[in-house]
């Protein structure tokens, strides 16, 4: 494999890893606390 092909492959792999990292970071940012949400309802009488 010639030198420029190796550098092109390294650049492509680094770009893919960077893009996956950005996607994972955005997914974590969109939903930071996964889990069950409990909602309670109370009726107040005057």
C-alpha positions as CSV (number, residue, x, y, z in Angstrom):
1,X,0.0,0.0,0.0
2,X,1.4,3.3,-1.0
3,X,1.9,6.2,1.5
4,X,-0.9,8.4,0.2
5,X,-3.4,5.5,0.3
6,X,-2.5,4.7,3.9
7,X,-3.0,8.4,4.9
8,X,-6.3,8.5,3.0
9,X,-7.5,5.4,4.9
10,X,-6.4,6.8,8.2
11,X,-8.2,10.1,7.5
12,X,-11.3,8.3,6.5
13,X,-11.3,6.1,9.6
14,X,-10.7,9.2,11.8
15,X,-13.6,11.0,10.2
16,X,-15.9,8.0,10.8
17,X,-14.9,7.7,14.4
18,X,-15.4,11.5,14.9
19,X,-18.9,11.4,13.3
20,X,-19.9,8.4,15.5
21,X,-18.6,10.3,18.6
22,X,-20.7,13.4,17.7
23,X,-23.8,11.2,17.1
24,X,-23.4,9.5,20.5
25,X,-22.8,12.8,22.3
26,X,-25.9,14.3,20.7
27,X,-28.0,11.2,21.7
28,X,-26.8,11.5,25.3
29,X,-27.5,15.2,25.3
30,X,-31.0,14.7,24.0
31,X,-31.9,12.2,26.8
32,X,-29.5,12.5,29.7
33,X,-31.7,10.7,32.3
34,X,-33.4,7.6,30.9
35,X,-35.8,5.8,33.2
36,X,-39.3,5.7,34.5
37,X,-41.1,8.9,35.1
38,X,-43.7,8.9,37.9
39,X,-46.6,11.3,37.8
40,X,-48.9,11.9,40.7
41,X,-52.2,13.7,40.6
42,X,-53.9,15.3,43.6
43,X,-57.3,16.8,43.8
44,X,-57.7,19.8,46.2
45,X,-61.2,20.5,47.6
46,X,-62.0,24.0,48.8
